[in-house]
Amino acid sequence: MDKPETPQKRSLAETFERVWSQALLAVSTAEEEAARSVQRVAGLAGWSQEEMIRQARLLTERLTGHRKDLEHNVEEGVRRTLLSLKVPRREQIQDIEARLIRLAERIDALGQRK
């Protein structure tokens, strides 16, 4: 008995999903490009296998840190946006529903008295 979403809400959700997917793809592409760059630099610098592994590990750690920062920034941005839109939290909606049920019960009780 779900209510159909309004076109605006569906559009917003679809847009967010599309943007998030594009961001993840961009990060994955950057990581792949970084790995290829390490391979090229290793070949040009004449690094040993151990040095190449060490450099790749350092780069991977930096990229992982940047990725976590990006994810945190996106999540924080979404949180701030939702707060500015004043979208009620699940708990608030449940509280309102409970209050409405109690009011309906009181109205029914008053109607039965008459």
C-alpha distance (Angstrom), angle and dihedral (degrees) to the residues before:
residue distance angle dihedral
M1 . . .
D2 3.80 . .
K3 3.75 117.0 .
P4 3.78 113.3 -121.2
E5 3.77 113.2 -106.9
T6 3.75 118.8 -110.6
P7 3.80 114.9 -110.3
Q8 3.82 90.1 -112.5
K9 3.82 93.8 55.2
R10 3.79 92.9 44.5
S11 3.79 89.8 48.3
L12 3.80 92.0 50.3
A13 3.81 92.4 49.6
E14 3.79 92.3 46.5
T15 3.79 91.2 47.6
F16 3.79 91.9 50.2
E17 3.81 91.8 48.9
R18 3.80 91.0 49.5
V19 3.82 93.1 48.2
W20 3.81 92.2 46.5
S21 3.81 91.5 49.7
Q22 3.78 90.6 49.8
A23 3.80 91.0 50.1
L24 3.81 91.8 50.8
L25 3.79 90.8 47.8
A26 3.80 90.5 50.2
V27 3.80 91.8 51.1
S28 3.81 92.3 47.5
T29 3.79 90.8 48.2
A30 3.81 90.4 50.1
E31 3.80 91.0 51.2
E32 3.81 91.3 50.3
E33 3.80 91.4 48.0
A34 3.80 90.2 49.5
A35 3.79 90.5 52.9
R36 3.81 90.6 50.9
S37 3.81 89.8 48.3
V38 3.80 91.4 53.1
Q39 3.81 89.1 52.0
R40 3.83 91.5 51.3
V41 3.80 93.9 45.6
A42 3.80 90.6 47.3
G43 3.77 90.1 53.7
L44 3.81 93.4 47.5
A45 3.82 94.9 43.3
G46 3.78 93.6 45.9
W47 3.79 92.4 -127.1
S48 3.75 119.4 178.4
Q49 3.79 119.4 -117.2
E50 3.83 90.1 -100.9
E51 3.81 93.2 50.5
M52 3.79 91.3 47.8
I53 3.81 90.4 51.2
R54 3.81 90.8 48.0
Q55 3.80 93.0 49.4
A56 3.81 91.6 45.6
R57 3.81 89.8 50.7
L58 3.82 91.5 50.8
L59 3.78 91.7 48.7
T60 3.79 91.9 46.4
E61 3.80 90.7 51.9
R62 3.80 91.0 51.1
L63 3.80 92.3 47.1
T64 3.80 90.7 48.1
G65 3.79 89.7 52.4
H66 3.80 91.4 49.3
R67 3.80 90.9 47.7
K68 3.80 91.7 51.8
D69 3.80 89.6 48.8
L70 3.81 90.3 50.2
E71 3.81 92.4 49.1
H72 3.81 90.8 47.7
N73 3.81 91.8 49.0
V74 3.81 92.2 49.3
E75 3.81 92.6 47.6
E76 3.81 90.9 47.3
G77 3.80 90.9 48.6
V78 3.80 91.4 50.9
R79 3.81 90.7 47.5
R80 3.82 92.0 50.8
T81 3.79 91.4 46.1
L82 3.80 92.1 51.3
L83 3.80 90.4 48.5
S84 3.79 91.2 51.3
L85 3.81 90.1 49.6
K86 3.80 87.8 53.7
V87 3.80 92.3 -134.0
P88 3.81 107.0 176.0
R89 3.78 117.5 -115.5
R90 3.80 120.8 -119.3
E91 3.81 90.7 -105.8
Q92 3.80 91.4 53.7
I93 3.80 91.7 50.9
Q94 3.80 90.9 48.5
D95 3.81 89.9 50.1
I96 3.81 91.2 51.6
E97 3.81 91.3 48.0
A98 3.81 90.7 51.1
R99 3.80 90.8 49.8
L100 3.81 91.0 49.4
I101 3.80 90.8 51.2
R102 3.81 90.7 51.2
L103 3.81 90.9 48.3
A104 3.81 91.4 49.5
E105 3.81 89.7 51.0
R106 3.81 90.9 50.7
I107 3.81 91.2 48.6
D108 3.81 90.7 49.8
A109 3.81 90.4 48.8
L110 3.80 91.3 50.2
G111 3.81 90.8 47.8
Q112 3.81 91.3 53.2
R113 3.81 92.0 53.1
K114 3.81 92.5 61.9
